[in-house]
Amino acid sequence: MGHLRQIFLFLVSIFIISTSYSQIEISGQVFDDQDEKLIGATVMVSKDSVSSILAYGISDANGKFKIAVNNESDVLFLKVSYIGFGTFKKTIQNKAQTLEVKLSPSSESLKEVIVKSEILRQRGDTLSFSIAAFKGKNDRVIADVLKKIPGIHIRPNGQILYKNEPIQKYYIEGLDLLEGRYNLANNNLSVEAVSKVEILENHQLVRVLDSLEFSDRASINIRLKKDITLSATATAGIGAAPLLWQTKVTPMIFTKKQQAIVTYQSNNTGTDVSGEISNFTIKYAGVNFDIDKKDWLSIQKVLVPPFSPERWLDNNVHLGSVNILQRI
């Protein structure tokens, strides 16, 4: 038994050591060319110059920053930006280190500098990400870009996680139109209509409790480009065997006082449209329960085949949904 205990402790120590090495901390300080500390500089770390951001930080009142990175690459790419200054870029070793970054005044035009500076901004517990900085040429709806933002993960069923925890609310211009059924907006709102994505960390749902009761949960707020936004997705198709069809129409409108999303979907091609109205939050007696399904009782189902539902689901489905919110 004594030998088994020693072996067990040895294996645990190896695991702890390997885990500790898997995450490193990169710290440093940002200065201008006059050795003045720069407050609010954006610091980003990625695998290389073209990959998604792995971690980010913002320099504090002393120009200092700390970033925890969990990646197995031998090298990392560091990028530091600040309005009015040229962007600092450097390939560094993937190890714990302290850096001193100096930025020089930019010779670029003001317009270009402003666009680069808005990749990430922080105000209190709110992180604001520029959509233009993450949008690719093949991105069509907001979900395509949202999954690229650091800290955000979207499950196959559409549920959004921030730092591995389900989000509380999905706001559009500060309004909760869909109350947990945010797939309708996330999968249909055009990315061209969105300017920023705000992550509201430590978001307290009840405003009067904001300074009294701490919340460790986050919410998302979608900021639109225009005061009046019209957006829509529409697809239609027809085929053989003997008659196959697929239709989807989702118009939406957002103003300062009113929001509305209407959808009609129909198909017999095996596409499961129920995910569009999945409710990821149930509110009962003031308590929120985040779940992956909304049915408490159900009939035992047969095992699902291990391949795409479109290849085995024989359906004939029609889905209609109307969501309207009026600000009083």
KAJO-V738235 format. One record per pair of residues at least 24 apart in sequence whose C-alpha atoms are under 10 Angstrom apart, sorted by the first residue. I is the first residue (numbers start at 0). GAP is how many residues later the second one is. Records with the same first field share a line. If there is no record, write none. Layout:
I=GAP ; GAP
This chain:
18=51
19=50
20=49 ; 50 ; 51 ; 74 ; 75
21=47 ; 48 ; 49 ; 50 ; 73
22=45 ; 46 ; 47 ; 48 ; 49 ; 71 ; 72 ; 73
23=43 ; 44 ; 45 ; 46 ; 47 ; 70 ; 71 ; 72 ; 73
24=41 ; 42 ; 43 ; 44 ; 45 ; 69 ; 70 ; 71 ; 72 ; 73
25=39 ; 40 ; 41 ; 42 ; 43 ; 52 ; 68 ; 69 ; 70 ; 71 ; 72 ; 73
26=30 ; 32 ; 37 ; 38 ; 39 ; 40 ; 41 ; 69 ; 70 ; 71 ; 72 ; 73
27=31 ; 35 ; 36 ; 37 ; 38 ; 39 ; 69 ; 70 ; 71 ; 72 ; 73
28=30 ; 31 ; 33 ; 34 ; 35 ; 36 ; 37 ; 69 ; 70 ; 71 ; 72 ; 73
29=28 ; 29 ; 30 ; 32 ; 33 ; 34 ; 35 ; 50 ; 51 ; 52 ; 69 ; 70 ; 71 ; 72 ; 73
30=31 ; 32 ; 33 ; 69 ; 70 ; 71 ; 72 ; 73
31=31 ; 50 ; 53 ; 69 ; 70 ; 71 ; 72 ; 73
32=52 ; 68 ; 69 ; 70 ; 71 ; 72
33=68 ; 69 ; 70
34=67 ; 68
35=26 ; 27 ; 66
36=24 ; 25 ; 26 ; 27 ; 65
37=24 ; 25 ; 26 ; 44 ; 63 ; 64 ; 65
38=24 ; 25 ; 26 ; 43
39=24 ; 25 ; 41 ; 42 ; 43 ; 80 ; 81 ; 82 ; 83
40=24 ; 39 ; 40 ; 41 ; 42 ; 44 ; 62 ; 76 ; 79 ; 80
41=37 ; 38 ; 39 ; 40 ; 41 ; 45 ; 74 ; 75 ; 76 ; 77 ; 78 ; 79 ; 80
42=24 ; 35 ; 36 ; 37 ; 38 ; 39 ; 45 ; 77
43=33 ; 34 ; 35 ; 36 ; 37 ; 45 ; 75 ; 76 ; 106
44=24 ; 31 ; 32 ; 33 ; 34 ; 35 ; 44 ; 45 ; 46 ; 47
45=25 ; 27 ; 29 ; 30 ; 31 ; 32 ; 33 ; 45
46=24 ; 25 ; 26 ; 27 ; 28 ; 29 ; 30 ; 31 ; 44 ; 47
47=25 ; 27 ; 28 ; 29 ; 30 ; 42 ; 43 ; 44
48=27 ; 28 ; 29 ; 30 ; 40 ; 41 ; 42
49=27
50=26 ; 97
51=82 ; 96 ; 97 ; 98
52=24 ; 25 ; 26 ; 81 ; 95 ; 96 ; 97 ; 98
53=94 ; 95 ; 96 ; 97
54=94 ; 95 ; 96
55=24 ; 64 ; 94 ; 95
56=63 ; 64 ; 65
57=62 ; 63 ; 64
62=37 ; 38
63=35 ; 36 ; 37
64=33 ; 34
65=32
66=29
67=28
68=25 ; 26 ; 27
69=24
79=37
80=32 ; 35 ; 36 ; 37 ; 38 ; 39
81=24 ; 31 ; 32 ; 34 ; 35 ; 36
82=27 ; 29 ; 30 ; 31 ; 32 ; 33 ; 34 ; 35
83=24 ; 25 ; 26 ; 28 ; 29 ; 30 ; 32 ; 33
84=28 ; 32
85=27 ; 30
86=26 ; 29 ; 30
117=78
118=77
119=76 ; 77 ; 78
120=77
121=76 ; 77
122=77
123=76 ; 77
124=73 ; 74 ; 75 ; 76 ; 77 ; 78 ; 93
125=72 ; 73 ; 74 ; 75 ; 76 ; 77 ; 92 ; 93 ; 94 ; 95
126=69 ; 70 ; 71 ; 72 ; 73 ; 74 ; 93
127=68 ; 69 ; 70 ; 71 ; 72 ; 92 ; 93 ; 94 ; 95
128=66 ; 67 ; 68 ; 69 ; 70
129=64 ; 65 ; 66 ; 67 ; 68 ; 93
130=60 ; 61 ; 62 ; 63 ; 64 ; 65 ; 66 ; 92
131=59 ; 60 ; 62 ; 63 ; 64
132=63
134=56 ; 57
138=51 ; 52 ; 53
139=47 ; 48 ; 49 ; 50 ; 51 ; 52 ; 93
140=44 ; 45 ; 46 ; 47 ; 48 ; 49 ; 50 ; 51 ; 52 ; 53 ; 92
141=43 ; 44 ; 45 ; 46 ; 47 ; 48 ; 49 ; 50 ; 51 ; 52 ; 55 ; 80
142=40 ; 42 ; 43 ; 44 ; 45 ; 46 ; 47 ; 48
143=42 ; 43 ; 46 ; 47
144=41 ; 46 ; 52
145=40 ; 45 ; 51
148=48
150=48
151=47
154=137
155=119
156=26 ; 118 ; 119 ; 121 ; 123 ; 135 ; 136
157=24 ; 25 ; 26 ; 28 ; 29 ; 117 ; 118 ; 120 ; 122 ; 134
158=24 ; 116 ; 119 ; 120 ; 121 ; 122 ; 131 ; 132 ; 133
159=26 ; 59 ; 60 ; 120
160=57 ; 58
161=37 ; 39 ; 55 ; 56 ; 57 ; 58
162=54 ; 55
164=51 ; 52 ; 53 ; 125
165=51 ; 52 ; 53 ; 114 ; 115 ; 123 ; 124 ; 125
166=32 ; 33 ; 34 ; 36 ; 50 ; 51 ; 52 ; 53 ; 113 ; 114 ; 123
167=32 ; 35 ; 36 ; 37 ; 49 ; 50 ; 51 ; 52 ; 112 ; 113 ; 120 ; 121 ; 122
168=31 ; 34 ; 36 ; 48 ; 49 ; 50 ; 51 ; 52 ; 111 ; 112
169=29 ; 48 ; 49 ; 50 ; 51 ; 52
170=26 ; 27 ; 48 ; 49 ; 50 ; 51 ; 52
171=25 ; 48 ; 49 ; 50 ; 51 ; 52 ; 82 ; 87
172=25 ; 48 ; 49 ; 50 ; 51 ; 54 ; 81 ; 82 ; 83 ; 86
173=46 ; 47 ; 48 ; 49 ; 82
174=46 ; 47 ; 81 ; 82 ; 83 ; 84 ; 150 ; 151 ; 152
175=45 ; 83 ; 149
176=81 ; 82 ; 83 ; 84 ; 146 ; 147 ; 148 ; 149
177=82 ; 83 ; 99 ; 101 ; 145 ; 146 ; 147
178=100 ; 101 ; 102 ; 103 ; 104
179=97 ; 98 ; 99 ; 100 ; 101 ; 102 ; 103 ; 110
180=94 ; 95 ; 96 ; 97 ; 98 ; 99 ; 100
181=94 ; 95 ; 96 ; 97 ; 98
182=92 ; 93 ; 94 ; 95 ; 96 ; 97
183=66 ; 77 ; 78 ; 79 ; 91 ; 92 ; 93 ; 94 ; 137 ; 139
184=65 ; 67 ; 76 ; 91
185=36 ; 90
186=46 ; 89
187=43 ; 44 ; 45 ; 46 ; 61 ; 62 ; 63 ; 64 ; 73 ; 75 ; 88
188=41 ; 42 ; 43 ; 44 ; 61 ; 62 ; 63 ; 64 ; 72
189=40 ; 41 ; 42 ; 43
190=33 ; 40
191=32 ; 33 ; 39
192=30 ; 31 ; 32 ; 33 ; 36 ; 37 ; 38
193=28 ; 29 ; 30 ; 31 ; 32 ; 35
194=27 ; 28 ; 29 ; 30 ; 31
195=25 ; 26 ; 27 ; 28 ; 29
196=24 ; 25 ; 26 ; 27
197=24 ; 25
223=30 ; 31
225=28 ; 29 ; 30
226=27 ; 28 ; 29 ; 30
227=25 ; 26 ; 27 ; 28 ; 29 ; 30 ; 31
228=24 ; 25 ; 26 ; 27 ; 30
229=24 ; 25 ; 30
230=30
231=29 ; 30 ; 31
232=30
233=29 ; 30 ; 31
234=30
235=29 ; 30 ; 31
236=30
237=29 ; 31
238=30
242=25 ; 26
243=24 ; 25 ; 72
244=24 ; 71
245=24 ; 25 ; 70 ; 71
246=71
247=25 ; 70 ; 71 ; 72
248=71
249=70 ; 71 ; 72
251=70 ; 71 ; 72
252=71
253=70 ; 71
254=71 ; 72
255=70 ; 71
256=68 ; 69 ; 70 ; 71
257=66 ; 67 ; 68 ; 69 ; 70
258=64 ; 65 ; 66 ; 67 ; 68
259=62 ; 63 ; 64 ; 65 ; 66
260=60 ; 61 ; 62 ; 63 ; 64
261=58 ; 59 ; 60 ; 61 ; 62
262=56 ; 57 ; 58 ; 59 ; 60
263=54 ; 55 ; 56 ; 57 ; 58
264=52 ; 53 ; 54 ; 55 ; 56
265=49 ; 50 ; 51 ; 52 ; 53 ; 54
266=48 ; 49 ; 50 ; 51 ; 52
267=42 ; 45 ; 46 ; 47 ; 48 ; 49 ; 50
268=40 ; 41 ; 42 ; 43 ; 44 ; 45 ; 46 ; 47 ; 48
269=38 ; 39 ; 40 ; 41 ; 42 ; 43 ; 44 ; 45 ; 46 ; 47
270=37 ; 38 ; 39 ; 40 ; 42 ; 43 ; 44 ; 45 ; 46
271=37 ; 38 ; 41 ; 43 ; 44 ; 45
272=44 ; 45 ; 46
273=43 ; 44 ; 45
275=43 ; 45
276=42 ; 43 ; 44
